[in-house]
């Protein structure tokens, strides 16, 4: 049988000398619970800052260009409250996705003592990552940006400056959903505001000059349309990935399924928490993913 490159790599990992535990230093002591997870990547930090600035820009145009000058008080209050609520939830989801440990495997745990503690039986196999010197759980992949192996890693997203993995996928999905919603809401309001300005005097429909108003609205329209398309696609692919219980990397590499197949509903509850509740939509609720051991080292 012809072996794929993935299978060849797996065969190399099956050789006892590949682990080379003598080359691994003991893992550092576990960080305290108060330690914050943050990736020091210049590109990712810049993308995260740009994300927040774009949301603030949209909020500025929505409030000061469209809603505050409006003569309809009820329209302004309802749309202002709705838009700012969704924007707050989007930024809160982004914050949680960026600062939550996505499921990093302890670094440098491929020591002789740890391997012996697994009490391997004849025929059992463990995989070692040569880059971070860790014994990898099943379905873990190494991220070159985070410089760690991440459990159920889907991809590394520069917009949240973090990997999307087992522990923060919920927040990433919520982030894409809320960004798509505020983008759609902004597009609708821009359309209504243009109609209102065409029917009325341009000098009365905004506190800014007509040329400035047009430029601000066109920029917001372009931003909202771009991010509506982008985040809608990302939201759809993430939900599909959750329902099929197959990460983006596993789909890309066409890895053979070695884990138990569950229903779509069970997969959703695994990511968003048990049981179904309004907490699924909250970036402040940490999903209860059960007591399953995340370190499935032995296959």
C-alpha positions in Angstrom: 0.0 0.0 0.0 1.4 3.4 -1.0 1.7 5.8 2.0 0.8 9.4 1.9 3.3 12.0 3.4 1.2 12.1 6.5 1.4 8.3 6.9 5.2 8.4 6.4 5.5 11.0 9.1 3.4 8.9 11.4 5.6 5.9 10.7 8.7 7.9 11.7 7.0 8.9 14.9 6.4 5.2 15.7 10.1 4.6 16.1 11.2 4.7 19.7 14.4 6.6 19.0 12.3 9.4 17.4 11.0 10.5 20.8 14.5 11.2 22.1 13.4 12.1 25.7 16.9 12.8 26.8 16.9 16.0 24.6 13.8 17.4 26.3 14.1 19.5 29.5 11.4 19.0 32.1 8.3 21.2 31.5 8.1 24.5 33.4 5.8 24.6 36.4 2.2 25.2 35.5 1.3 28.9 35.5 -1.0 30.3 38.0 -4.7 30.7 37.2 -4.3 34.4 37.0 -1.7 34.2 34.2 -3.1 35.7 31.0 -2.7 34.0 27.6 -1.4 36.5 25.0 0.5 35.9 21.8 3.3 38.4 21.2 3.1 38.6 17.4 3.5 42.0 15.8 1.2 41.2 12.8 -1.5 39.7 15.0 -1.4 42.6 17.5 -1.7 45.1 14.6 -4.6 43.2 13.1 -6.4 43.1 16.5 -5.9 46.9 17.0 -7.2 47.5 13.4 -10.3 45.4 14.2 -11.2 47.5 17.3 -10.5 50.7 15.4 -12.8 49.7 12.5 -15.6 48.9 15.0 -15.1 52.3 16.7 -15.2 54.0 13.3 -18.5 52.3 12.4 -19.9 53.3 15.8 -18.8 56.9 15.2 -20.5 57.2 11.8 -23.6 55.4 13.0 -24.1 57.7 16.0 -22.7 61.1 15.0 -23.5 61.0 11.3 -26.8 59.1 11.1 -28.6 58.8 14.4 -27.9 62.0 16.5 -28.9 64.4 13.7 -32.1 62.4 13.0 -35.4 64.0 13.9 -36.9 60.6 14.8 -36.0 60.1 18.4 -37.5 56.6 18.7 -35.6 55.5 15.5 -32.4 56.8 16.9 -32.7 55.3 20.3 -33.8 51.8 19.1 -31.1 51.6 16.4 -28.4 53.2 18.6 -29.1 50.7 21.4 -29.2 47.7 19.1 -26.0 48.6 17.2 -24.0 49.4 20.3 -25.2 46.2 22.1 -24.1 44.1 19.1 -20.8 46.0 18.8 -20.1 45.5 22.6 -20.8 41.8 22.3 -18.5 41.6 19.2 -15.6 43.3 21.0 -16.2 41.2 24.1 -16.1 38.0 22.0 -12.9 39.2 20.3 -11.3 39.9 23.6 -12.2 36.4 24.9 -11.0 34.7 21.7 -7.7 36.6 21.9 -6.9 36.1 25.6 -8.2 32.6 26.1 -5.8 29.7 26.0 -7.0 27.8 22.9 -5.8 24.5 24.3 -2.1 24.6 24.4 -0.3 21.3 25.2 2.3 21.6 28.1 5.6 22.5 26.5 8.6 20.2 27.0 6.6 17.3 28.5 8.3 14.7 26.3 10.6 13.7 29.1 11.6 10.2 30.0 9.7 10.4 33.3 6.5 11.5 31.6 6.7 8.8 28.9 7.3 6.2 31.6 4.3 7.5 33.6 2.0 6.7 30.6 2.7 3.0 31.2 2.6 2.2 27.5 1.7 -1.4 26.5 3.2 -3.2 23.5 1.8 -1.8 20.3 0.7 1.5 21.8 2.0 4.7 20.2 2.6 8.3 21.4 3.4 11.2 19.1 6.0 13.8 19.9 6.3 17.3 18.4 10.0 17.9 17.6 9.4 21.7 17.6 8.0 22.2 21.1 9.2 18.9 22.6 5.8 17.9 23.7 3.9 14.6 23.7 0.9 15.4 21.5 -2.7 14.5 22.3 -4.7 13.1 19.5 -6.0 15.8 17.1 -3.4 18.3 18.3 -1.3 20.4 15.8 1.7 22.7 16.1 1.2 26.4 15.4 4.3 28.2 14.2 3.0 31.5 15.4 2.0 30.5 18.9 5.0 28.1 19.0 2.8 25.5 20.8 0.8 22.4 20.0 -2.9 23.3 20.2 -5.6 20.7 20.9 -8.2 20.6 18.0 -6.5 23.5 16.3 -8.7 24.8 13.5 -6.5 27.6 12.2 -4.4 30.6 13.4 -6.4 33.8 13.0 -4.4 37.1 12.9 -7.5 39.1 13.4 -7.8 37.7 17.0 -4.1 37.2 17.3 -4.6 33.7 18.5 -5.2 30.1 17.4 -8.8 28.9 17.2 -8.8 25.7 19.2 -10.7 23.6 21.6 -11.1 26.2 24.4 -11.9 29.4 22.4 -13.8 28.3 19.3 -17.0 29.4 20.9 -15.8 33.0 21.3 -14.4 33.1 17.7 -17.8 31.9 16.3 -19.6 34.6 18.4 -17.1 37.2 17.2 -17.8 36.4 13.5 -21.6 36.3 14.1 -21.8 39.6 15.9 -19.5 41.4 13.4 -21.7 40.1 10.6 -24.8 41.4 12.4 -23.5 44.9 13.0 -22.2 45.0 9.4 -25.7 44.1 8.1 -27.3 46.6 10.5 -24.9 49.4 9.4 -25.6 48.7 5.7 -29.3 48.9 6.2 -29.0 52.2 8.2 -26.7 53.7 5.5 -29.2 52.8 2.8 -32.1 54.5 4.8 -29.9 57.5 5.5 -29.0 58.1 1.9 -32.7 57.9 1.0 -33.5 60.4 3.7 -30.7 62.8 2.6 -31.9 62.6 -1.1 -35.4 63.5 -0.1 -34.4 66.2 2.4 -31.8 69.0 2.3 -28.3 67.5 2.6 -27.3 70.3 5.0 -30.0 69.1 7.4 -29.5 65.4 7.4 -26.1 65.5 9.1 -24.1 67.7 11.4 -21.2 67.4 8.9 -20.8 69.0 5.5 -22.4 67.1 2.6 -19.1 66.1 1.0 -17.8 64.8 4.4 -21.1 63.0 5.1 -20.9 61.2 1.7 -17.3 60.2 2.2 -17.9 58.9 5.7 -21.0 56.9 4.6 -19.3 55.4 1.6 -16.3 54.3 3.7 -18.7 52.7 6.2 -20.7 51.0 3.4 -17.5 49.6 1.9 -16.3 48.4 5.4 -19.6 46.9 6.3 -20.0 45.1 3.0 -16.5 43.7 3.1 -16.8 42.4 6.7 -20.3 41.1 6.2 -19.1 38.8 3.4 -15.9 37.8 5.2 -17.4 37.1 8.6 -20.5 35.4 7.2 -18.3 32.9 5.3 -16.1 32.4 8.4 -19.2 31.8 10.6 -20.6 29.3 8.1 -17.4 27.4 7.8 -17.0 27.3 11.6 -20.5 26.0 12.2 -20.0 23.4 9.6 -16.7 22.4 11.2 -18.3 22.1 14.6 -21.3 20.0 13.3 -19.0 17.6 11.4 -16.5 17.5 14.3 -13.6 18.1 11.8 -11.3 21.0 12.2 -10.1 23.1 9.3 -6.6 21.5 9.4 -8.1 18.0 9.4 -10.2 18.9 6.4 -7.2 20.4 4.6 -5.0 17.4 5.3 -7.8 15.0 4.7 -6.8 13.2 7.9 -8.4 9.8 8.7 -11.1 10.0 11.3 -9.8 8.3 14.5 -12.4 9.6 16.9 -15.9 8.6 17.8 -18.6 10.1 15.6 -21.3 12.2 17.4 -24.5 13.9 16.4 -24.4 17.5 15.2 -26.3 18.6 18.3 -23.8 16.9 20.6 -20.9 18.5 18.7 -22.6 21.9 19.2 -23.0 21.3 22.9 -19.4 20.3 23.2 -18.2 23.7 21.9 -20.9 26.0 23.4 -21.6 24.1 26.6 -24.2 21.9 28.3 -27.1 22.3 28.2 -28.6 24.7 25.5 -29.3 28.1 27.0 -29.0 31.8 26.3 -25.4 31.5 27.6 -24.5 30.1 24.1 -24.8 33.7 22.8 -22.8 35.2 25.7 -19.0 35.8 25.4 -18.9 36.0 29.2 -20.2 32.4 29.8 -17.4 29.8 29.8 -18.7 26.6 28.2 -18.9 23.6 30.4 -17.3 21.0 28.2 -17.6 18.1 30.6 -14.9 16.2 32.4 -13.4 14.3 29.5 -9.6 14.1 29.6 -8.2 16.4 27.0 -4.8 14.6 26.9 -5.5 11.5 24.8 -1.8 10.8 24.4 -2.0 7.0 23.6 -3.4 5.6 20.4 
